[in-house]
């Protein structure tokens, strides 16, 4: 079902009917509540599941951390980048949502088809340029008048950062990103049809005292070959496959060398402070350990085995009887 757009004559007739009492507004509200239909906008067809959107978010969480480190070293300034949201919407809606004049980096991502757009808010872009030129990172929004030098500086900065994009996506696919062009007017970028579904990852970005958004637009055509890899099952299988037998062997070897404290508990008891103060040589303190029950052997103070005391090579020792499973109860 799609929303019906009323003509002006139909709107006038509806208002007239409500005014004269031919139609009851309360009845309209009741009918609206009783309607079973759900409005569906075919222009905003959802082509990715929530699970797949979450996977894209996880990838770009990692990307945001790496981008933070990269820009911190390049700009020598405080940088903080975090994922604000991950949404799917028509390409036309994305173009309408960004400023009329902004910095648009267009990346090719072979072997995947299509291109990715990284839109950098003018505040952030000019803050970066100012830092590169030795300033404090102040922002002056004059994107429509970008000089050739400023365009080259910002292009070089984002070209250097392509390695972070490649590394972030490596868990899904090995891409070889390259910066194809830098544009300032979104209307000149018709990479896909207006109704094509795109995933937009919005990054909250702070550089020094300047803050703004970086939006990454990923068309469906780019993600289509790897959609199957965006499921939870794939991530779980991948995590299992990535276990290196050599690393597991080394880890086990190091763990086997670790020392733990083993104690055989002969018995325990509780006494009062008065009894403690009046203890004398020869006094006997009774323990709560029956002589016909095995002792507990603790490992780092955690009960692990049942044992019985004895001698071994002229030394007081204990023999392991069975693993401790809480099956024995101490007599009070």
N, C-alpha and C positions, 0 to 999 in steps of 0.2 A: 504494500500500500504506500502511495506517495501523497504528500501534502497537496491539496487542491488550492490553486490560486484563484480567488474570486475576482471578477471584474468589478469596476466601479458601480455599474448598475445593480449588480447582485448585492454589493455591500449596502447600497442605498435602500434596496428592497428589504434586506434583513433588518436594518435599523428602523425602518418604518413599521415593520411587523412587530418589533419589540415595543415601539412607542405606543402603538394602537392597542396592544394587548393581544393581538392575534397569536403571538408566540410568547411563551413564558421562559424567562431567563433561567429560573430554577430548574425547569424541565430539561433545558439544554445542558446544565451542569450535571444533572443526574444521568442523562444519556451519555455524557462524556465519561463519567465514572464507570458506567456499565459496559462500555465498549471493550471488546476482547482484543481488537486489533492492536498491533504495535507498529508505530510509524517506522518505516525503513527508508532510508535515503540511498537510492542506488548509486548516487554520485560518490557516496562515502562507503562503498563496499569494502568490508573488512576481509583482507586476504591473508592476514597473519593471525595465528591463535595467540592467546595470552601467554602461553608457554614459550612460543617463539619470540614474542616481544620481550619477555624476561631474559631470554638468552642473549638477545641483542643488547639489552641493558647491561648484562654482566660483562660482555666484551668491551663495552665502552666505559664501564667503571674502571677497568684495567687501563684502557686507553687514556682516560682522564688523568690517572695517576702518573702515567709515563709522560704525558704532555706537560703536566705540572713540573716534573723534574727537568724536562728539556727546556722549557721556557725560563725556568729559574736560572739555569746555567747560562742560557743565551743572553738574557736581559739583565742578569745580576740584580734581581729585584724579587720582592715577595710575590709569589704566584700561587693561586689556589684555584683549581679547576675540579668541579664535581658534576655528576650527572643530575640534572634537574628533572627531566622527564623523557619518556620514550613514547611517541604516539605514531599512529598510522592515519594518514589523511590524504586527500587528493592533492596532486602536485600544484594545481591552481590555488588551492587554499594556502599552501606553504608560501607561494610567491606573494600572495596578498598579505601575509602575516609579517613579512620582513620589511625593513625600511626601503623607501623608494631609491635611496642611494646608500649603498653599503659595499663591503668588500666580499666578493664571491670568488672563492678558489674552486676551480673545476678540476677534479682528479680523474684520470683514467686508472682503472684497476685490473689490468689484464692478469690472468686469463679470463676474468669475468667480463661479461658484456655490460654496456652502459657506462655511466659516469656518476661520480659522487660529488655533491656540492657541499663545500664548507663555507657557511656564511658567518663572517666575523663582524660583530657590531662595530660601527664607526668609532665609538669611544675606546674600545679595546684596540682596534687597528692603529689609531693615532697614538695611543699610549705606548704601544710597541715601537712604533717608528721613533717616537721621542726618546725612548730608552736606548734604542740602537744608535741614535745620533748623540748620545751623551747627556740627554736631559733627565728630568726627574720622573718622566712618565706621564706628563700632563696631556690631556686630550683636547684637541681642537677639531671639531667636526666640519671638515670641508672635503668630504670624500669626492664630490663631483669635480673638484679641482686638483685631484692627485697629480703631482708632477711625475715626470718620467723616473727621476731618482727615487721618489717615494714608492712608486710602483715596483721598481726593481728591488728595493730593500725589503718590502713586505713579501714579495714573491720568493726571494732568497731565503727568508726566515721560514716560510712554510714549506719550501722545498727541502730544507734541512730536516724538518720535522716529519718527513714522510716515513722515515724508519720506524717511528713509534706506531704509525698506522699499520705498517706491514707486520710488526711484532704483535700488535693487539689482535689482528685477524688471523695470525698463524695457527691458532687453535682450531680454526675452521678450514682455512684454505691459504695456500701460499700465493700472495698477490705481489705484483711489482708496480706499486703506485707511482704515478708521475704527474706533475702539475701541468695540465694542458693549457690553461689560460687563467687570467685574472680579470674579472669583470666587476663593474660598479653598479650597473643597472639591471635589476632582476628581469625586466621585460625583454631583455635581449637573450635570455637563457631559456629556450624552449627545448630542453633535453628530451622530454617525454610529453605525451598528450596531457591536456589539462586534467582529465579525469583519472589518469594513472595513479594507482596507490603508491605512496612513498612512506618510508619510515623516517621520522624526524627525531633525532637525538639532540636534546637541548642541554648545553653545558653552562652552568653558572661559572663565570670567570672573573677573577679579581687579580689585577696586576698593579702592585703598589697601592695607590689611592683610587685607582680607576676600576670600575666594575661594569660588566655587561654580559651579553650572551654570545656563545658560539653555537650555531645550529648546523648539524650535519644531516643532509638530506640524502637518503639512500633509496633510489627507485626500486620497484619490485623486480624489474628486469635484472638488476645486479644480484639480488638475493635468490632469485628463482632456482639457479643450479645448486644452491647449498641449503635450501629450505629444510631438507631432511636432516641436516646436521644441527639444526636449531632446536631439536627436541631434547628433553631431559634424558631419555634413554641413550642418545648419542653421547652426551657429556659423561654419563656414568660409565659407558663402555670405553670411552676414550681414556678416562682416568685410570681404569683397570689396565688397559693396554700399555699405558705409559710407564708402568712399573719396570724399572731396570733390574733384572736379576742380579747383576753385579753389585748394584747399590744395596739391594736387599741382603746379599751375602755379607757385605762389609758392615752393614748396620747390625745384623745378627751377631757377627763376630765381636763387635765392640760391646754389645749388650751382654754377651757371655762373659766378658772380662770385668763387668761391673761388680763391685762388692756390695753385699747385703748383710744385714745383721740378723743372725739366727739365735734365738734364745729358747731354751727348754724351761717352761714354767713349772717349778716344783710345787707351787701352791701359793695361794693368796689369802689374806685375812684382813679384818678391820679391827683396830683397837682405838680406845679413847686416848686423848692427850694425857689424862691422869694415869692410865695404865702405862703409857710410854715413859712418863716421868718416874714411875715407881718400879721399873724393870731393874732386876738385880742379876748378878752372875748366878747361873744355874736355873733361872726361871725358864719355863717352857711355854712357847707360843704356839697354839694350835692353828693349823692351816685348814682351809676348806677343801683340800684335795684328798678324796678317798684313796686308800692304799691299793684298792682293787680296780681302780680306773686308770686308763692311760693318761699320760701328761700331754699338754699341748706344746707344740713347737711353733713359735711365731717367727715370721720373716718381716723385718721392719715393723714390729709390733702388731702384725696382722696374723691371726691364727691360720696355719697352713696345713699342719700334719698332726696326727696322733702318734705319740712315741712312748716307748717304755725304757726306763733307765737301766744301765748295766755297766760292765767294764769291757774295754777293748784295748788291747796292748797296754795293760796296766794304767789306762786312763779312764776317768769317768766319762761315759758316753751314753747316747740314746739311740735306739733302733726305731726306724720309721715303720709304723704298722699300717697306716692308711691315710688317705687324704682327708683333711678336715672339711666336713660338709655341714657342720652344725647339728649332727645327728646325736651327739651325746649331750646330756644336760648335767651340769654340776649339781651335786647335792648341796643343799644349804645347811 
